[in-house]
Amino acid sequence: MEKILLAMDAMHVNTQTIEFSCYLARLTGSRLTGVFLEDLLSEPAFEAYQQVAQMQAGGITDTQAAAAKAEATDANIRLFRQACESRGVVPNIHRDRGIPLNEVIKESRFADLVVVDAETSFTRERGPLPGKFVKDVLQESECPVIIAPYTFHAIDEVIFAYNGSASSVWAIKQFAYLFPELKQKKALIVDVKEKNDGAIEEQYKMKEWLRQHYNHVEIKVLTGDASDELFGYLIDKKNAIVVIGAYGRGWLSRLLKPSQARIIVKTVNLPLFITHH
């Protein structure tokens, strides 16, 4: 892997997500491109800033508002650059002005991986997580996406959500190709089935392929509802990354439901690698 994108609201950056992205860049020897998204259509974050400034200073001109916005964005860019350089990561800066989703999708076409914070949003309302922006990125990105965890220490284990489908195998292959540096880590195939169908041959072939890429491979078979079983298994996991392909849509759809999203994203504090076939 050579190019990782970190998609951020230019007015609000998450230092934990920057630190996680630096870890991935350092691990893979990749450049880290900070994509600073400026929403020219609605600019809700800055509108709120303007309202506070107006109350405190008795009003500001459009020129002053634009200057304050540019100053805040420049400060976040400096913070990102300094964070990268202090961790031995080579940073690139893209300052994209327009509709944030469109800008990220265009950027993803020429990237290996996109990292995004689950809380990234360009609307005033703070609803369930992840918000519309992140959901749209997951659905439309032209390269794999990682939803960054709230806190992060290390990756000691790779958990592959698998059901024998072409889509789940595709996600596993994409991750293995992008992160050969994790070969020494434990690779765990979590095969969730509604009933035990005894698909031994497929499990053997999947394990055989993974052994060409990882030194330590195990299979864990769970029986029951895929969403519930996978969530229950992951809830106590630490220092792991979860790989989900189109197979994960059942679990992923639950992740995207307003009634379930916040508790799942906050409770399963693991990076989620998501791609589609």
C-alpha positions in Angstrom: 0.0 0.0 0.0 1.2 3.5 -0.9 -1.5 6.0 -0.4 -3.8 6.4 2.6 -6.4 9.2 2.8 -7.7 10.6 6.0 -11.0 12.4 5.3 -11.7 15.3 7.8 -13.9 18.2 8.3 -11.5 21.1 7.8 -13.1 22.9 10.7 -13.0 20.0 13.2 -10.3 17.3 13.3 -10.0 14.4 15.7 -6.5 13.9 17.1 -7.2 10.2 17.9 -8.1 9.5 14.3 -5.0 11.3 13.1 -2.9 9.2 15.5 -4.6 5.9 14.3 -4.0 6.9 10.6 -0.3 7.7 11.4 0.0 4.2 12.8 -1.4 2.7 9.6 0.9 4.8 7.5 4.0 4.0 9.6 3.1 0.3 9.5 2.8 0.1 5.7 5.4 2.8 4.8 2.7 4.8 3.1 2.2 8.5 2.6 -0.7 9.9 4.6 -2.9 12.4 2.7 -5.0 14.6 4.9 -8.1 15.6 2.9 -9.5 18.7 4.5 -13.1 19.0 3.4 -14.6 22.5 3.2 -18.4 22.3 2.7 -19.1 25.3 0.5 -22.8 24.4 0.2 -23.9 24.7 3.8 -20.8 25.3 6.0 -22.8 24.6 9.2 -19.9 24.4 11.5 -18.6 27.8 10.6 -22.1 29.3 10.7 -22.3 28.3 14.3 -18.9 29.8 14.9 -20.1 33.0 13.3 -23.1 33.2 15.6 -21.0 32.9 18.7 -18.5 35.5 17.3 -21.4 37.9 16.5 -22.8 37.7 20.0 -19.4 38.3 21.5 -18.1 41.0 19.2 -21.4 42.7 18.1 -21.1 41.3 14.6 -18.4 40.5 12.1 -18.1 41.3 8.4 -18.0 38.6 5.6 -14.3 39.4 5.1 -13.6 38.8 8.8 -15.7 35.6 8.8 -13.8 34.2 5.8 -10.4 35.1 7.4 -11.4 33.4 10.6 -12.5 30.3 8.8 -9.2 30.2 6.8 -7.2 30.7 10.0 -9.0 27.8 11.7 -8.5 25.5 8.7 -4.8 26.5 8.5 -4.4 25.7 12.2 -5.8 22.2 11.7 -3.6 21.6 8.7 -0.6 22.6 10.9 -1.7 20.2 13.6 -2.0 17.4 11.1 1.4 18.0 9.6 3.1 18.2 12.9 1.4 15.0 14.1 2.6 13.2 11.0 6.1 14.5 11.1 6.5 13.8 14.9 5.6 10.1 14.1 7.9 9.7 11.1 5.1 9.8 8.6 5.3 11.8 5.3 2.2 14.0 5.1 0.4 15.3 2.0 -2.3 18.0 2.2 -5.4 18.2 0.0 -7.7 21.1 0.7 -11.0 20.2 -1.1 -13.7 22.8 -1.4 -17.1 21.7 -2.6 -19.6 19.0 -1.6 -17.7 16.8 0.9 -19.1 13.4 -0.2 -18.3 14.2 -3.9 -14.8 15.3 -3.0 -14.1 12.1 -1.0 -15.4 9.8 -3.7 -13.3 11.5 -6.3 -10.2 11.2 -4.0 -10.9 7.5 -3.3 -10.6 6.6 -7.0 -6.9 7.3 -6.7 -6.2 5.9 -3.2 -5.6 2.5 -1.6 -7.5 3.2 1.5 -9.8 5.9 3.1 -9.9 6.4 6.9 -12.8 8.3 8.4 -14.0 9.1 11.9 -17.5 7.8 12.7 -18.5 11.2 14.0 -17.5 13.1 10.8 -20.6 15.1 9.8 -21.5 18.2 7.9 -24.9 18.9 9.4 -25.8 20.8 12.5 -27.9 18.0 13.9 -25.9 15.5 15.9 -27.9 12.3 15.3 -27.1 8.6 15.5 -23.6 7.4 14.6 -22.4 7.0 12.0 -24.1 9.9 10.2 -25.3 10.2 6.6 -21.9 11.4 5.4 -20.0 8.3 6.8 -22.8 5.9 5.6 -22.6 7.4 2.1 -18.8 7.1 2.0 -19.1 3.4 3.0 -21.6 2.8 0.2 -19.9 4.8 -2.6 -16.2 4.8 -1.9 -14.1 3.4 -4.8 -11.5 1.9 -2.4 -11.7 0.2 1.0 -12.7 2.3 4.0 -11.7 2.0 7.7 -13.9 3.5 10.3 -11.4 4.6 13.0 -11.9 3.6 16.6 -12.4 6.1 19.4 -9.2 5.0 21.1 -6.4 2.8 19.7 -3.3 1.0 21.0 -2.2 -1.7 18.5 -3.3 -4.4 16.1 -2.5 -7.9 17.5 -5.2 -9.8 15.8 -7.1 -9.6 12.5 -10.7 -10.8 12.6 -12.3 -11.8 9.2 -16.1 -11.9 9.0 -16.7 -14.8 6.6 -19.6 -16.8 5.2 -18.1 -18.5 2.2 -19.5 -15.9 -0.3 -17.4 -14.3 -3.0 -17.9 -10.9 -1.4 -16.5 -12.0 2.0 -13.5 -13.7 0.3 -12.9 -10.5 -1.7 -12.8 -8.4 1.5 -10.3 -10.9 3.0 -8.1 -10.8 0.0 -8.1 -7.0 -0.2 -7.1 -6.7 3.4 -4.3 -9.3 3.0 -2.9 -7.5 -0.1 -3.0 -4.1 1.5 -1.5 -5.1 4.8 1.2 -7.8 4.3 3.0 -6.3 7.3 0.5 -8.0 9.6 1.6 -11.5 8.5 2.9 -12.2 12.0 -0.4 -11.4 13.7 -3.1 -13.9 14.5 -5.7 -14.2 11.8 -9.1 -15.4 13.0 -11.9 -16.4 10.6 -15.3 -15.9 12.2 -17.8 -17.9 10.3 -21.3 -17.1 11.4 -24.1 -19.5 10.2 -27.8 -19.6 11.0 -27.3 -23.3 11.4 -24.4 -25.6 11.4 -24.2 -26.8 7.7 -20.8 -28.5 8.1 -19.2 -26.7 5.2 -15.8 -28.2 6.1 -14.3 -28.1 2.6 -14.9 -24.4 2.2 -13.5 -23.6 5.6 -10.4 -25.8 4.8 -9.8 -23.9 1.5 -10.2 -20.5 3.2 -7.8 -21.5 5.9 -5.3 -22.9 3.4 -5.3 -19.6 1.4 -4.9 -17.5 4.6 -1.9 -19.6 5.7 -0.1 -18.3 2.6 -0.5 -14.8 4.1 -0.5 -15.3 7.9 1.6 -17.5 10.1 -1.1 -18.2 12.6 -4.7 -18.9 11.4 -7.7 -20.1 13.3 -11.4 -20.6 12.5 -14.2 -19.8 14.9 -17.7 -21.0 13.9 -20.7 -19.2 15.5 -24.3 -20.4 15.0 -27.3 -18.1 15.1 -28.3 -14.7 13.8 -25.2 -13.2 12.0 -25.7 -9.7 13.3 -26.2 -10.7 17.0 -23.6 -13.4 17.0 -20.9 -11.2 15.4 -21.7 -8.3 17.6 -21.6 -10.5 20.8 -18.3 -12.0 19.8 -16.6 -8.7 19.1 -17.9 -6.7 22.1 -15.0 -7.8 24.4 -12.3 -7.9 21.8 -9.3 -5.5 22.1 -6.3 -4.7 19.9 -7.9 -6.2 16.8 -9.2 -5.0 13.5 -12.4 -6.4 11.9 -12.7 -7.0 8.2 -16.2 -6.9 6.7 -17.2 -7.2 3.1 -20.6 -7.3 1.5 -21.3 -10.3 3.8 -21.3 -7.7 6.6 -24.3 -5.9 5.2 -26.5 -7.7 7.6 -24.4 -6.6 10.5 -23.5 -3.4 8.8 -27.2 -2.6 8.2 -27.6 -2.9 11.9 -24.6 -0.6 12.4 -26.4 1.9 10.2 -29.8 1.7 11.9 -30.4 4.8 14.1 -31.7 2.6 16.9 -28.6 0.5 17.1 -25.8 2.6 15.6 -24.5 4.6 18.5 -24.3 1.8 21.0 -22.5 -0.5 18.5 -20.0 2.1 17.3 -19.2 3.2 20.8 -19.2 -0.3 22.4 -17.2 -2.2 19.7 -14.1 0.1 19.9 -12.3 -1.6 17.0 -11.2 -0.3 13.6 -13.6 -1.6 10.9 -12.2 -2.4 7.5 -15.1 -2.4 5.0 -15.1 -3.0 1.3 -17.4 -4.4 -1.4 -17.0 -6.8 -4.3 
